[in-house]
Amino acid sequence: MSIKTRKYLMIFTLCAAATALYGTAAYRVEQTRLQPNYASSCNKDHCVGHMASFSSLR
């Protein structure tokens, strides 16, 4: 294997790893956002979420 081939293979591997990490993180954030927030208390005018999800931060 030549040095040029190894270089391109390494670049491809690093790009694939970064894409996989980003995709996994985006999937987990979306799953957290879509799950129902059972730990919220809505006894007052404003609902206060007790979970650290994006739905409770709105």
N, C-alpha and C positions, 0 to 999 in steps of 0.2 A: 504494500500500500504506500503510495507516495505521500509526501508531506502535504501537498495541495488537497488530496483526497481526504486525509485525516482532518485537515483544517475545516473543510466544508462539512464533513461528518460531525465534527464537534459543534460547529455553528448550528447545524440542523438539530442536534440533540439538545443544545441549550435553549433554542427557540421552542422546541416541543415541550421541554420541561417547564418553561415559563408559561406557556399557553395552558398546560395542564394544571399548574398551580392557580392561575387566574380563573380558569373555568371551574375548578373545585371550590374556590372561595366564592365566586358568584353564585354557584348552585346552593351552597350552604346559606348564604345571606338570603337568597330567595326563599328557601325552605323555612328559614326562621321568620321571614316576613309574612309568609302565608299561613303559618300555624295560628290557631286561635289563641288569644291571650286570656288564659283562664285565671291568671293571677292579678287581675286588675280589680280595683275597687271603684265602683261608680255610685257611691252613696251620696255624693255631693253634686254640685253643678259640673265640675270637671272630673273626668276619669283620670285616675293616676295609675299608670302602669308600674308593675313591680319587676317586670322582666326587661332585659336589655335588648329588645328587638326594635326594629325600625318602626313598626306599627305603633308601639307605645310611645315613641318619641314625637309623633306628629301632634 
